[in-house]
Amino acid sequence: MDLIRYLEFKEKLRDRLEDELSPESIERARRDPHARRYPRPCGMTIHTGIGCSYSCTYCYIYDMEFPHRARPYPLNGKELLYALTLNPYVVLGPGGTMLAMGSVTEPFLPETRERALEYIETLGSIGNPLQVSSKSVLSDGDIARIKEHAPHISFLETVVCIRDCRRIEPLAPDPMDRLMFAGRLARAGVNVSLFIRPIIPGITDRDAREILSTARELGIKSVVLGTLRVTASIYKRLRSIGIDLSDRLPSSRLSREQVPIRARDLKDRIVAIAREMGFRVYESACGANIEAAGLGCYACKWGPCGDVSRLPNVDARHVNEFIKYLGYSGRVEQLSNYRIVTRLDKGDSRRVEALLRELLRREVIIKGHSAPRCVGAGMCRDFD
């Protein structure tokens, strides 16, 4: 596997964009967090907007002081792509860093829809594994646009309840409309998964069979589940609408930080129903992204994901040349089907860890005096 060509592709793309963008656009992109944020093992979050008007009671973004009214992200598509070419931890191109949209906003609100579609077009053109999570309902024209520019996109459509929707998600589209939309995505050939996240005790588990049964009838074949995480504020909001979590998380553990409730039993129950109905159940959201992109991955504890026979073939010599090309000093000590151990004598160990993990789709361990704590085996964002 020619690892160096990914760096060369990124450099050429950056040079081209510098010729096309104005000095103001270049400076705006340089200052943006996308140009420096460190991706997790499950990928890089792409912000299409800031804030969300759906006002879901379980949403964490309001505790992060994001507003209840959305605005599109300030970078246009080319500016965003340029910011990513500046990020030393991101691999661009087919099989590169996984990209995921839908974190601090709903991507397809009226205020953010066009920006999200622009990002899908721009990022779809470079071939990185791309995923979007949403509660919105789009037109057939929008579906065609997504399919044309990002044919391998992984689309997660969220449905967590039916009967209590207006209590839980007061301003989001009706869950049945979302399921119908997901069915239209499936019929159009888009890789769509049902996103049952978060699992709300007494609400989601009660409606799960109906949600899954309807999804199956509409042609949806896969599902991702995620646990509810709460802060003191979310805990209080849920309690105000009659959802008591005291038996699953003592209130004494709550703060401004998100804490997962104890819900393994609920998740296992829904997984069993889904498998009984013939659904493909992904252990994490990024697993759906990997499979939609036709890749394999064994970089974290949730793996293996996708077809592991598709893990890139590489030998130690190529990795050593890659480290040298970066201007660093180091060597491979161990390389197996699912792990690479590298000693780094000089260089940015976090950069080497991120780039090798994203290129090789294996657990990466960096040794040396500047080595970071290994994150490859344990951390993974599964949208919960």
C-alpha positions in Angstrom: 0.0 0.0 0.0 1.4 3.4 -1.0 0.8 5.5 2.1 2.8 8.5 0.8 0.4 9.1 -2.1 -2.3 10.1 0.4 -0.1 12.9 1.7 0.8 13.9 -1.9 -2.9 14.0 -2.8 -3.7 16.2 0.2 -0.8 18.6 -0.7 -1.9 18.9 -4.3 -5.5 19.5 -3.2 -4.4 22.2 -0.8 -2.4 23.9 -3.5 -5.3 23.8 -5.9 -7.7 25.3 -3.4 -5.2 28.0 -2.5 -5.3 29.0 -6.2 -9.1 29.0 -6.2 -9.9 30.7 -2.9 -9.6 34.3 -2.0 -7.2 35.4 0.8 -10.2 36.1 3.0 -11.5 32.5 2.5 -8.1 31.0 3.1 -7.7 33.0 6.4 -11.2 32.0 7.5 -10.4 28.3 6.9 -7.1 28.5 8.7 -8.7 29.9 11.8 -11.5 27.2 11.8 -11.4 24.3 14.2 -11.8 21.8 11.3 -8.2 22.7 10.4 -6.7 21.4 13.7 -9.3 19.2 15.5 -8.0 15.7 16.3 -10.3 12.9 14.9 -11.5 10.1 17.2 -11.0 6.5 16.1 -14.5 6.7 14.7 -13.8 9.7 12.5 -13.9 13.5 12.2 -17.1 15.4 13.0 -18.1 17.9 10.4 -20.3 20.7 11.5 -22.9 21.8 9.0 -24.4 24.4 11.3 -24.6 25.6 14.9 -27.7 25.2 17.1 -30.9 23.3 16.5 -34.6 24.3 16.7 -36.0 20.8 17.3 -35.6 21.2 21.1 -35.5 17.5 21.9 -35.5 17.0 25.6 -32.6 14.6 25.6 -30.3 16.7 23.5 -26.9 17.6 24.9 -26.1 20.7 22.7 -28.1 23.1 24.8 -25.9 22.3 27.8 -23.0 23.2 25.5 -24.7 26.6 25.2 -25.7 26.1 21.6 -28.8 28.0 20.7 -32.3 26.7 20.0 -32.2 28.5 16.7 -29.8 27.2 14.0 -27.5 29.0 11.7 -25.4 27.5 8.9 -21.7 26.9 9.5 -19.7 29.9 8.4 -17.4 28.0 5.9 -18.6 27.2 2.4 -17.8 23.9 0.9 -14.4 24.7 -0.6 -13.4 26.5 2.6 -14.3 23.5 4.6 -12.3 21.2 2.4 -9.4 23.6 2.5 -9.5 23.5 6.3 -9.3 19.7 6.2 -6.3 19.8 3.9 -4.6 21.9 6.7 -5.5 19.4 9.4 -2.3 17.4 10.1 -4.3 14.5 11.5 -6.8 14.0 8.6 -6.3 11.6 5.7 -8.2 12.7 2.5 -9.2 10.4 -0.3 -10.9 7.0 -0.7 -10.4 5.0 2.4 -9.3 8.0 4.4 -10.6 9.5 7.6 -14.2 8.8 8.3 -16.3 12.0 8.2 -19.6 12.3 10.1 -22.2 15.2 10.0 -24.9 15.8 12.5 -23.3 16.6 15.9 -24.2 20.1 17.1 -27.1 20.7 14.7 -29.7 18.9 12.7 -28.1 19.0 9.2 -31.3 19.5 7.2 -33.1 22.3 9.1 -34.3 25.0 6.8 -31.4 27.2 7.9 -28.7 24.5 7.4 -30.1 22.2 4.6 -28.3 23.9 1.7 -25.0 24.0 3.6 -25.3 20.3 4.5 -26.0 19.4 0.9 -23.1 21.6 -0.3 -20.8 19.8 2.1 -22.1 16.4 1.0 -21.3 17.3 -2.6 -17.9 18.7 -1.8 -16.8 15.8 0.5 -18.4 13.2 -1.7 -16.1 14.2 -4.5 -12.9 13.2 -2.6 -14.2 9.7 -1.6 -13.7 9.7 2.2 -16.2 7.5 4.1 -19.1 9.9 4.7 -22.0 9.7 7.2 -24.9 11.9 8.1 -27.4 11.5 11.0 -30.7 13.3 10.8 -34.3 13.5 12.1 -35.5 15.5 9.0 -37.5 14.5 5.9 -36.1 15.5 2.5 -37.5 15.7 -1.0 -36.9 13.3 -3.8 -34.8 16.0 -5.4 -32.6 16.2 -2.4 -32.3 12.4 -2.3 -31.2 12.4 -5.9 -28.7 15.1 -5.2 -27.2 13.1 -2.3 -27.1 9.9 -4.4 -25.4 11.6 -7.3 -22.6 13.3 -5.4 -22.1 10.8 -2.5 -23.2 7.4 -3.8 -21.6 5.5 -0.8 -22.9 7.8 1.9 -24.1 6.2 5.2 -27.4 7.9 6.1 -28.7 7.4 9.7 -32.4 8.4 10.2 -33.3 8.8 13.9 -36.4 7.4 15.4 -36.5 6.8 19.2 -40.3 6.6 19.9 -43.7 6.9 18.3 -46.4 7.4 20.9 -44.5 10.0 23.0 -42.8 11.9 20.2 -44.4 15.3 20.9 -43.4 15.0 24.6 -39.8 13.9 23.8 -39.1 15.7 20.5 -41.6 18.5 20.4 -40.6 20.2 17.1 -39.0 17.3 15.1 -40.9 15.7 12.2 -43.4 13.0 12.9 -41.6 9.6 13.4 -43.8 7.9 10.9 -42.8 10.5 8.3 -39.2 9.9 9.1 -39.6 6.1 8.6 -41.3 6.7 5.3 -38.4 9.0 4.3 -35.9 6.3 5.3 -37.8 3.9 3.1 -37.6 6.3 0.1 -33.8 6.5 0.7 -33.6 2.7 0.7 -35.6 2.5 -2.6 -33.3 5.1 -4.1 -30.3 3.0 -3.4 -28.9 5.0 -0.5 -27.2 3.1 2.3 -29.7 4.0 5.1 -29.8 2.6 8.6 -32.4 3.2 11.3 -30.8 5.1 14.2 -32.5 4.2 17.5 -30.6 6.6 19.6 -30.9 7.5 22.5 -32.8 4.6 24.0 -35.1 6.2 26.6 -36.2 3.8 29.3 -40.0 3.1 29.3 -40.3 4.9 26.0 -38.0 3.5 23.3 -38.1 -0.1 24.5 -41.9 0.1 24.6 -42.1 1.2 20.9 -39.1 -0.7 19.6 -41.0 -3.6 18.0 -43.4 -1.2 16.2 -40.5 1.0 15.0 -38.5 -2.0 13.7 -41.5 -3.7 12.1 -42.5 -0.6 10.2 -38.9 0.0 9.1 -38.6 -3.6 7.8 -41.8 -3.2 5.8 -40.4 -0.1 4.2 -37.2 -1.9 3.1 -34.7 -0.7 5.8 -32.3 -3.5 6.6 -29.9 -2.2 9.2 -30.0 -0.5 12.6 -27.7 1.4 14.9 -28.5 1.7 18.6 -27.2 4.1 21.2 -27.4 4.6 24.9 -28.9 7.7 26.5 -26.3 10.1 28.0 -27.5 12.7 30.5 -26.3 15.8 32.2 -27.9 17.3 35.3 -29.9 19.5 33.0 -31.1 16.7 30.7 -31.9 14.6 33.8 -34.1 17.4 35.1 -35.8 18.0 31.7 -36.7 14.4 31.3 -38.0 14.2 34.9 -40.2 17.2 34.2 -42.1 15.3 31.5 -42.4 12.2 33.7 -39.3 10.2 32.8 -37.6 9.1 36.0 -34.1 7.8 35.6 -33.2 7.4 39.3 -33.1 3.6 39.1 -30.6 3.7 36.2 -28.4 6.6 37.2 -28.1 8.2 40.7 -28.5 11.9 40.5 -25.4 12.3 42.7 -23.3 11.4 39.7 -24.7 14.2 37.5 -22.9 17.4 36.4 -22.4 19.3 33.2 -20.6 16.4 31.7 -22.6 13.7 29.9 -22.9 10.4 31.7 -24.4 7.2 30.2 -27.3 5.7 32.0 -27.3 2.0 32.8 -29.3 0.5 29.9 -27.5 -2.5 28.6 -30.6 -4.6 29.3 -32.8 -2.4 27.1 -30.2 -2.3 24.4 -29.8 -6.1 24.4 -33.6 -6.5 24.3 -33.9 -4.3 21.2 -30.9 -5.9 19.5 -32.6 -9.3 20.0 -35.8 -8.0 18.4 -33.9 -6.5 15.5 -32.0 -9.6 14.8 -35.1 -11.7 15.1 -36.6 -9.5 12.3 -33.5 -9.9 10.1 -31.9 -6.5 10.6 -28.1 -6.1 10.4 -27.2 -4.5 13.8 -24.1 -2.3 13.9 -22.2 -2.1 17.1 -21.4 1.5 16.4 -22.4 4.2 13.9 -19.0 4.2 12.3 -19.5 0.5 11.5 -22.3 1.5 9.2 -20.0 4.1 7.6 -17.3 1.5 7.1 -19.6 -1.0 5.4 -21.3 1.6 3.2 -17.9 2.6 2.0 -17.0 -1.0 1.2 -14.1 -1.1 3.7 -13.0 -3.2 6.6 -11.8 -1.9 10.0 -10.4 -3.4 13.2 -9.2 -0.2 14.9 -11.2 -0.3 18.2 -13.0 -2.6 20.6 -16.2 -2.4 18.6 -14.7 -4.2 15.6 -14.3 -5.9 13.4 -16.5 -3.8 11.1 -17.2 -4.3 7.5 -15.3 -6.9 5.5 -12.0 -7.4 7.3 -10.6 -9.0 4.2 -10.6 -5.5 2.9 -8.1 -4.2 5.4 -5.3 -2.6 3.5 -2.3 -4.7 2.8 0.9 -3.1 4.0 4.4 -4.1 5.1 6.7 -2.5 7.6 9.0 -1.0 5.0 6.1 1.1 3.6 5.3 2.4 7.1 8.9 3.2 7.8 9.1 5.2 4.6 5.9 7.0 5.5 7.3 8.0 8.9 10.5 9.3 7.2 8.4 11.2 4.6 6.7 13.0 7.5 10.2 14.1 8.6 10.1 11.9 11.7 12.4 9.1 13.0 10.9 5.8 13.9 10.3 2.2 12.9 7.7 -0.6 13.0 8.2 -3.1 15.8 5.2 -5.3 15.2 2.7 -5.5 12.3 -0.1 -8.1 12.3 -3.5 -8.4 10.7 -5.2 -6.2 13.3 -2.4 -4.3 15.1 0.7 -2.2 14.4 3.2 -1.3 17.1 5.6 1.5 16.1 8.5 3.1 18.0 8.8 6.8 17.3 12.1 8.4 18.3 11.3 11.9 16.9 8.1 13.4 15.7 4.4 14.1 16.5 3.2 10.8 18.0 -0.4 11.8 17.9 -0.2 12.6 14.2 1.5 9.3 13.4 -1.1 7.4 15.5 -4.1 9.1 13.8 -2.7 8.8 10.2 -1.7 5.1 10.6 -5.0 4.2 12.2 -7.0 5.9 9.4 -4.9 4.5 6.6 -4.4 0.9 7.9 -7.7 0.5 9.9 -5.9 -1.3 12.7 -5.2 -0.7 16.3 -2.1 1.5 16.5 0.2 1.6 19.5 3.0 4.2 19.5 6.1 3.6 21.7 8.7 6.2 22.6 9.3 9.0 25.0 6.6 11.2 23.5 4.0 8.5 22.9 0.4 9.3 23.6 -1.9 7.1 25.6 -3.2 4.5 23.2 -6.7 5.3 22.1 -7.1 2.8 19.3 -8.3 -0.1 21.5 -10.9 1.7 23.6 -12.4 4.9 22.3 -15.1 5.0 19.7 -18.0 7.3 19.1 -21.1 5.4 18.6 -23.4 8.4 18.8 -24.4 7.5 22.3 
